[in-house]
Amino acid sequence: MTTKMNRKGISNVVATIILIAVAIALAVAVAVWVFGLAGSASKTATLQVQAVGLNNVSSAAASGSGTANLVLLVSNPSSSGIGINGFTLGSLSCVFSQPLQIPAGTQGAQINIILNIAKGNFTGVSAVYLNGASQTSLKPECSGYQAAQVGIQYSGYITTVSGQTYPFTVTASS
């Protein structure tokens, strides 16, 4: 006596529907992963810093004391505000008592930093201006010093609250 086994699998239509559903689920998972990475990268705040000049160095350095004017242009194309914690110019490092706020979408904001010169060296900051407005609440505290000489190219950087640094170079002029 022979017994016939009835073997039935899933139909071609059902198999096709399952394969399409799995492919769509994988595509959605990949899209969520990719756009999640891109979304977090685009939220990272970034500054654009350009040194315009370091002026009035010769008269202050020649007399041994006075002030010089460091002018920086900053842009913040990101969608969130950025706080600047301080800056470094050569061996002079200054930290602000509270962050200098650069709003989201700012283009070409001018920061004027009035540097003190004593004994021919940059030694500290007497004032900070943002677009012409005095930032009296910043109260910079500085350490170190840097020789103040006309014609010298200085390297520096701005430090943000998040710890990112943005380099700049500037040449001292009279």
Disulfide bonds with the S-S distance in Angstrom:
Cys94-Cys142 1.99
